Amino acid sequence: MPDDFATDGRPQVPAADQTLRILSFLARQRGPVPARTIATGLGIPRSSVYHLLAALQHHQFVVHLPEERRWGLGIAAFELAGGYARQEPLARLGRPVLADLVDRTRESAHLAVMHGRDVLYIVEERAARRPALVTDVGVRLPAHLTATGRAMLAALPREQVRALFPDAAAFADRTGRGPRRPAELRELLQQARSRGYATEDGEVTLGMRSIGVAVRDHAGWPAAAIAITWPVSPGDESPEIEARAGELAATAAASAAELERRIGRAGRQRAAH
């Protein structure tokens, strides 16, 4: 038994144990929750919960929504999730799924995870005779401008999105297109929820269009997103272009479902061991 644990297996650093339990508890929730819910759910004194939340807030692992008196995961927690994804499991599971998607659509595809307000690309599969993209593995782009980012943001609770993008200062720009205020982002995410997929048109690279579909984990959270990118004429909104977007989105949704199945299966295998 390691020295940090008592003979009965309990950790001898209760504050660290409680902090990790709070983060795990928040990760399982569908949105930010009151401190009393955390205290009751974990059996930790409310005063201790407030002290620990204050420390976590200082390091950006949680955010406080004072108007609603609720707490949710912060940017640093998303960065940890991205770090896990970079350590290969999700990329290894997703690479054959994306290769099959490219074979079926003959368009380039990529897999990304959230990294703070950005998306981080962990897999790229480029189709033959298609233009090079900026979405190489390891590249970070503003989430609100990308199809993958919008797909994942649309799958998050609205309070979480508001914490990530509280005001105009949070919105970066690349091509002069895209949302610049929270209200504009909310409208785009509502459209993504209604359609079941997100889009972007020239907001990352002029002349390129993308659709994105979220990949959810066992708790329904967006673990990643799959996107397909293809060239179009800037400003072209013809019915054929829209029909093509819908066709590609349906194919990407099937690939997302397959990756969700693989993630679930891998999780069950790890639990068994």
C-alpha positions as a Markdown table, in Angstrom:
| # | Residue | x | y | z |
|---|---|---|---|---|
| 1 | Met | 0.0 | 0.0 | 0.0 |
| 2 | Pro | 1.5 | 3.4 | -1.0 |
| 3 | Asp | 2.5 | 5.7 | 1.9 |
| 4 | Asp | -0.2 | 8.2 | 0.9 |
| 5 | Phe | -2.9 | 5.8 | 1.8 |
| 6 | Ala | -4.1 | 4.6 | 5.2 |
| 7 | Thr | -4.2 | 0.8 | 5.9 |
| 8 | Asp | -7.9 | 0.7 | 5.0 |
| 9 | Gly | -7.2 | 2.2 | 1.6 |
| 10 | Arg | -8.4 | 5.7 | 2.3 |
| 11 | Pro | -6.3 | 8.6 | 1.0 |
| 12 | Gln | -4.4 | 10.5 | 3.7 |
| 13 | Val | -4.7 | 13.8 | 1.9 |
| 14 | Pro | -8.4 | 14.5 | 2.3 |
| 15 | Ala | -8.4 | 17.9 | 0.6 |
| 16 | Ala | -6.8 | 16.5 | -2.6 |
| 17 | Asp | -9.3 | 13.6 | -2.5 |
| 18 | Gln | -12.2 | 15.9 | -2.1 |
| 19 | Thr | -11.0 | 18.2 | -4.9 |
| 20 | Leu | -10.7 | 15.3 | -7.3 |
| 21 | Arg | -14.2 | 14.1 | -6.3 |
| 22 | Ile | -15.7 | 17.5 | -6.9 |
| 23 | Leu | -14.1 | 17.6 | -10.4 |
| 24 | Ser | -15.4 | 14.1 | -11.2 |
| 25 | Phe | -18.9 | 15.0 | -9.9 |
| 26 | Leu | -19.0 | 18.2 | -12.1 |
| 27 | Ala | -17.9 | 16.2 | -15.1 |
| 28 | Arg | -20.9 | 13.8 | -14.7 |
| 29 | Gln | -23.5 | 16.6 | -14.6 |
| 30 | Arg | -25.4 | 17.9 | -17.6 |
| 31 | Gly | -24.6 | 21.5 | -16.6 |
| 32 | Pro | -23.5 | 23.7 | -13.8 |
| 33 | Val | -24.9 | 22.9 | -10.4 |
| 34 | Pro | -25.3 | 24.7 | -7.0 |
| 35 | Ala | -22.6 | 24.2 | -4.4 |
| 36 | Arg | -25.2 | 22.6 | -2.0 |
| 37 | Thr | -25.8 | 19.9 | -4.7 |
| 38 | Ile | -22.1 | 19.1 | -4.7 |
| 39 | Ala | -21.9 | 19.0 | -0.9 |
| 40 | Thr | -25.0 | 16.8 | -0.7 |
| 41 | Gly | -24.0 | 14.5 | -3.5 |
| 42 | Leu | -20.5 | 13.9 | -2.1 |
| 43 | Gly | -21.1 | 14.1 | 1.6 |
| 44 | Ile | -18.6 | 17.0 | 2.0 |
| 45 | Pro | -19.3 | 19.9 | 4.4 |
| 46 | Arg | -20.6 | 22.9 | 2.4 |
| 47 | Ser | -17.9 | 25.2 | 3.9 |
| 48 | Ser | -15.2 | 22.8 | 2.6 |
| 49 | Val | -16.9 | 22.7 | -0.8 |
| 50 | Tyr | -16.8 | 26.5 | -1.0 |
| 51 | His | -13.1 | 26.7 | -0.1 |
| 52 | Leu | -12.2 | 24.0 | -2.6 |
| 53 | Leu | -14.3 | 25.6 | -5.4 |
| 54 | Ala | -12.6 | 28.9 | -4.7 |
| 55 | Ala | -9.2 | 27.3 | -5.2 |
| 56 | Leu | -10.4 | 25.5 | -8.4 |
| 57 | Gln | -11.8 | 28.7 | -9.7 |
| 58 | His | -8.5 | 30.5 | -9.1 |
| 59 | His | -6.8 | 27.9 | -11.4 |
| 60 | Gln | -9.7 | 28.0 | -13.9 |
| 61 | Phe | -10.7 | 24.4 | -13.3 |
| 62 | Val | -14.2 | 25.6 | -12.5 |
| 63 | Val | -16.3 | 28.7 | -13.3 |
| 64 | His | -18.8 | 30.4 | -11.1 |
| 65 | Leu | -22.1 | 31.7 | -12.6 |
| 66 | Pro | -23.1 | 34.2 | -9.9 |
| 67 | Glu | -26.5 | 35.1 | -11.3 |
| 68 | Glu | -27.5 | 31.4 | -11.1 |
| 69 | Arg | -25.4 | 30.5 | -8.0 |
| 70 | Arg | -24.0 | 27.5 | -9.9 |
| 71 | Trp | -20.6 | 26.0 | -10.6 |
| 72 | Gly | -19.4 | 24.2 | -13.7 |
| 73 | Leu | -16.2 | 23.0 | -15.3 |
| 74 | Gly | -13.7 | 25.6 | -16.5 |
| 75 | Ile | -11.2 | 26.0 | -19.3 |
| 76 | Ala | -8.4 | 24.2 | -17.5 |
| 77 | Ala | -10.6 | 21.1 | -17.1 |
| 78 | Phe | -11.2 | 21.1 | -20.9 |
| 79 | Glu | -7.5 | 21.4 | -21.4 |
| 80 | Leu | -7.0 | 18.3 | -19.3 |
| 81 | Ala | -9.5 | 16.5 | -21.5 |
| 82 | Gly | -7.6 | 17.6 | -24.6 |
| 83 | Gly | -4.4 | 16.4 | -23.0 |
| 84 | Tyr | -5.8 | 12.9 | -22.5 |
| 85 | Ala | -7.0 | 12.9 | -26.1 |
| 86 | Arg | -3.4 | 13.8 | -27.3 |
| 87 | Gln | -2.1 | 10.8 | -25.5 |
| 88 | Glu | -3.4 | 8.7 | -28.3 |
| 89 | Pro | -6.5 | 6.6 | -27.3 |
| 90 | Leu | -9.1 | 8.7 | -29.0 |
| 91 | Ala | -6.9 | 9.3 | -32.0 |
| 92 | Arg | -6.1 | 5.6 | -32.3 |
| 93 | Leu | -9.8 | 4.7 | -32.2 |
| 94 | Gly | -10.8 | 7.5 | -34.6 |
| 95 | Arg | -8.1 | 7.1 | -37.3 |
| 96 | Pro | -9.7 | 4.0 | -39.1 |
| 97 | Val | -13.2 | 5.5 | -38.8 |
| 98 | Leu | -12.0 | 8.7 | -40.6 |
| 99 | Ala | -10.1 | 6.7 | -43.2 |
| 100 | Asp | -13.3 | 4.9 | -44.0 |
| 101 | Leu | -15.2 | 8.2 | -44.1 |
| 102 | Val | -12.8 | 9.7 | -46.6 |
| 103 | Asp | -13.0 | 6.5 | -48.8 |
| 104 | Arg | -16.8 | 6.9 | -48.9 |
| 105 | Thr | -17.1 | 10.6 | -49.4 |
| 106 | Arg | -13.8 | 11.3 | -51.3 |
| 107 | Glu | -13.5 | 14.5 | -49.2 |
| 108 | Ser | -11.0 | 15.3 | -46.5 |
| 109 | Ala | -12.0 | 14.7 | -42.8 |
| 110 | His | -10.6 | 15.4 | -39.4 |
| 111 | Leu | -11.2 | 14.7 | -35.7 |
| 112 | Ala | -10.9 | 17.4 | -33.1 |
| 113 | Val | -11.3 | 17.9 | -29.3 |
| 114 | Met | -12.0 | 21.0 | -27.3 |
| 115 | His | -9.0 | 22.8 | -25.8 |
| 116 | Gly | -10.3 | 25.8 | -23.9 |
| 117 | Arg | -12.0 | 28.1 | -26.4 |
| 118 | Asp | -10.2 | 26.3 | -29.2 |
| 119 | Val | -10.4 | 23.0 | -31.0 |
| 120 | Leu | -7.3 | 20.8 | -31.2 |
| 121 | Tyr | -7.0 | 18.5 | -34.3 |
| 122 | Ile | -5.9 | 15.0 | -33.4 |
| 123 | Val | -6.5 | 13.2 | -36.7 |
| 124 | Glu | -6.6 | 14.4 | -40.3 |
| 125 | Glu | -7.3 | 12.2 | -43.3 |
| 126 | Arg | -6.8 | 14.1 | -46.6 |
| 127 | Ala | -8.7 | 13.0 | -49.7 |
| 128 | Ala | -6.8 | 12.5 | -52.9 |
| 129 | Arg | -6.7 | 15.5 | -55.2 |
| 130 | Arg | -8.2 | 17.8 | -52.6 |
| 131 | Pro | -6.6 | 21.1 | -51.4 |
| 132 | Ala | -4.3 | 21.1 | -48.4 |
| 133 | Leu | -6.0 | 22.2 | -45.2 |
| 134 | Val | -4.9 | 24.2 | -42.1 |
| 135 | Thr | -6.2 | 21.4 | -39.9 |
| 136 | Asp | -3.0 | 19.4 | -39.5 |
| 137 | Val | -2.6 | 17.3 | -36.4 |
| 138 | Gly | -1.7 | 19.5 | -33.4 |
| 139 | Val | -3.2 | 22.7 | -34.9 |
| 140 | Arg | -5.5 | 24.8 | -32.7 |
| 141 | Leu | -8.2 | 27.0 | -34.1 |
| 142 | Pro | -11.0 | 29.1 | -32.5 |
| 143 | Ala | -13.9 | 26.8 | -31.7 |
| 144 | His | -16.5 | 29.3 | -32.6 |
| 145 | Leu | -15.2 | 29.5 | -36.2 |
| 146 | Thr | -15.0 | 25.8 | -36.9 |
| 147 | Ala | -17.6 | 23.1 | -37.7 |
| 148 | Thr | -16.1 | 20.8 | -35.1 |
| 149 | Gly | -16.0 | 23.4 | -32.4 |
| 150 | Arg | -19.6 | 24.5 | -33.1 |
| 151 | Ala | -20.8 | 20.8 | -33.1 |
| 152 | Met | -19.2 | 20.3 | -29.6 |
| 153 | Leu | -20.4 | 23.7 | -28.2 |
| 154 | Ala | -23.9 | 22.9 | -29.4 |
| 155 | Ala | -23.8 | 19.7 | -27.4 |
| 156 | Leu | -22.7 | 21.5 | -24.2 |
| 157 | Pro | -25.1 | 23.1 | -21.7 |
| 158 | Arg | -25.8 | 26.7 | -22.6 |
| 159 | Glu | -24.4 | 27.9 | -19.3 |
| 160 | Gln | -21.1 | 26.2 | -20.1 |
| 161 | Val | -21.0 | 28.0 | -23.5 |
| 162 | Arg | -21.7 | 31.3 | -21.8 |
| 163 | Ala | -18.8 | 30.7 | -19.4 |
| 164 | Leu | -16.4 | 30.0 | -22.3 |
| 165 | Phe | -17.6 | 33.0 | -24.4 |
| 166 | Pro | -18.9 | 35.6 | -22.0 |
| 167 | Asp | -18.3 | 38.7 | -24.1 |
| 168 | Ala | -17.0 | 40.0 | -27.5 |
| 169 | Ala | -13.4 | 39.9 | -26.2 |
| 170 | Ala | -13.6 | 36.0 | -26.4 |
| 171 | Phe | -14.2 | 36.0 | -30.1 |
| 172 | Ala | -11.1 | 35.7 | -32.4 |
| 173 | Asp | -11.3 | 36.3 | -36.2 |
| 174 | Arg | -9.6 | 34.8 | -39.2 |
| 175 | Thr | -11.3 | 35.8 | -42.5 |
| 176 | Gly | -13.7 | 38.5 | -41.3 |
| 177 | Arg | -16.6 | 36.0 | -41.1 |
| 178 | Gly | -18.1 | 34.3 | -38.2 |
| 179 | Pro | -19.8 | 35.3 | -34.9 |
| 180 | Arg | -18.4 | 38.2 | -32.9 |
| 181 | Arg | -20.8 | 38.4 | -30.0 |
| 182 | Pro | -22.4 | 35.8 | -27.7 |
| 183 | Ala | -25.8 | 36.3 | -29.3 |
| 184 | Glu | -24.5 | 35.5 | -32.7 |
| 185 | Leu | -22.9 | 32.3 | -31.5 |
| 186 | Arg | -26.1 | 31.3 | -29.7 |
| 187 | Glu | -28.0 | 31.6 | -33.0 |
| 188 | Leu | -25.5 | 29.4 | -34.8 |
| 189 | Leu | -25.5 | 26.8 | -32.1 |
| 190 | Gln | -29.3 | 26.7 | -32.1 |
| 191 | Gln | -29.2 | 26.0 | -35.9 |
| 192 | Ala | -26.7 | 23.2 | -35.3 |
| 193 | Arg | -29.0 | 21.6 | -32.6 |
| 194 | Ser | -32.0 | 21.9 | -35.0 |
| 195 | Arg | -30.1 | 20.3 | -38.0 |
| 196 | Gly | -28.1 | 17.8 | -36.0 |
| 197 | Tyr | -24.8 | 19.1 | -37.4 |
| 198 | Ala | -22.8 | 22.3 | -37.5 |
| 199 | Thr | -21.5 | 24.2 | -40.6 |
| 200 | Glu | -18.9 | 26.8 | -41.4 |
| 201 | Asp | -18.4 | 28.5 | -44.7 |
| 202 | Gly | -15.1 | 30.3 | -45.3 |
| 203 | Glu | -14.7 | 31.3 | -41.7 |
| 204 | Val | -11.5 | 29.3 | -41.3 |
| 205 | Thr | -10.3 | 29.4 | -44.9 |
| 206 | Leu | -12.0 | 31.3 | -47.8 |
| 207 | Gly | -13.3 | 28.9 | -50.4 |
| 208 | Met | -13.6 | 25.9 | -48.1 |
| 209 | Arg | -16.7 | 24.7 | -46.3 |
| 210 | Ser | -17.2 | 22.2 | -43.5 |
| 211 | Ile | -19.8 | 20.2 | -41.7 |
| 212 | Gly | -19.2 | 18.9 | -38.2 |
| 213 | Val | -20.9 | 16.2 | -36.0 |
| 214 | Ala | -20.3 | 15.7 | -32.3 |
| 215 | Val | -19.0 | 12.4 | -30.9 |
| 216 | Arg | -20.5 | 11.9 | -27.4 |
| 217 | Asp | -19.2 | 9.8 | -24.5 |
| 218 | His | -21.2 | 7.5 | -22.3 |
| 219 | Ala | -22.5 | 10.5 | -20.3 |
| 220 | Gly | -23.6 | 12.4 | -23.4 |
| 221 | Trp | -20.8 | 14.9 | -23.3 |
| 222 | Pro | -19.0 | 15.9 | -26.5 |
| 223 | Ala | -15.7 | 14.0 | -26.4 |
| 224 | Ala | -14.8 | 15.1 | -29.9 |
| 225 | Ala | -16.2 | 16.0 | -33.2 |
| 226 | Ile | -15.8 | 14.8 | -36.8 |
| 227 | Ala | -15.8 | 17.2 | -39.7 |
| 228 | Ile | -15.7 | 17.0 | -43.5 |
| 229 | Thr | -14.2 | 19.8 | -45.5 |
| 230 | Trp | -14.5 | 20.5 | -49.2 |
| 231 | Pro | -13.9 | 23.4 | -51.6 |
| 232 | Val | -16.8 | 25.6 | -52.8 |
| 233 | Ser | -17.0 | 29.0 | -54.5 |
| 234 | Pro | -17.1 | 31.8 | -51.9 |
| 235 | Gly | -20.6 | 32.9 | -51.2 |
| 236 | Asp | -22.2 | 30.1 | -53.2 |
| 237 | Glu | -25.5 | 29.1 | -51.5 |
| 238 | Ser | -27.0 | 27.1 | -54.3 |
| 239 | Pro | -29.5 | 24.3 | -53.5 |
| 240 | Glu | -26.9 | 21.8 | -54.8 |
| 241 | Ile | -24.3 | 23.0 | -52.2 |
| 242 | Glu | -26.9 | 22.7 | -49.4 |
| 243 | Ala | -27.9 | 19.2 | -50.5 |
| 244 | Arg | -24.3 | 18.2 | -50.6 |
| 245 | Ala | -23.8 | 19.5 | -47.0 |
| 246 | Gly | -26.8 | 17.4 | -45.9 |
| 247 | Glu | -25.5 | 14.2 | -47.6 |
| 248 | Leu | -22.0 | 14.6 | -46.1 |
| 249 | Ala | -23.5 | 15.4 | -42.6 |
| 250 | Ala | -25.5 | 12.1 | -42.7 |
| 251 | Thr | -22.4 | 10.1 | -43.6 |
| 252 | Ala | -20.4 | 11.9 | -40.9 |
| 253 | Ala | -23.1 | 11.2 | -38.4 |
| 254 | Ala | -22.8 | 7.5 | -39.1 |
| 255 | Ser | -19.1 | 7.7 | -38.6 |
| 256 | Ala | -19.6 | 9.6 | -35.3 |
| 257 | Ala | -22.0 | 6.9 | -34.1 |
| 258 | Glu | -19.4 | 4.2 | -35.0 |
| 259 | Leu | -16.7 | 6.1 | -33.0 |
| 260 | Glu | -19.1 | 6.4 | -30.1 |
| 261 | Arg | -19.5 | 2.7 | -30.2 |
| 262 | Arg | -15.8 | 2.1 | -30.2 |
| 263 | Ile | -15.2 | 4.5 | -27.3 |
| 264 | Gly | -17.9 | 2.7 | -25.3 |
| 265 | Arg | -16.4 | -0.7 | -26.1 |
| 266 | Ala | -12.9 | 0.5 | -25.2 |
| 267 | Gly | -14.2 | 1.9 | -21.9 |
| 268 | Arg | -15.9 | -1.4 | -21.0 |
| 269 | Gln | -12.7 | -3.3 | -21.8 |
| 270 | Arg | -10.6 | -1.0 | -19.5 |
| 271 | Ala | -13.2 | -1.4 | -16.8 |
| 272 | Ala | -13.0 | -5.2 | -17.1 |
| 273 | His | -9.3 | -5.1 | -16.4 |
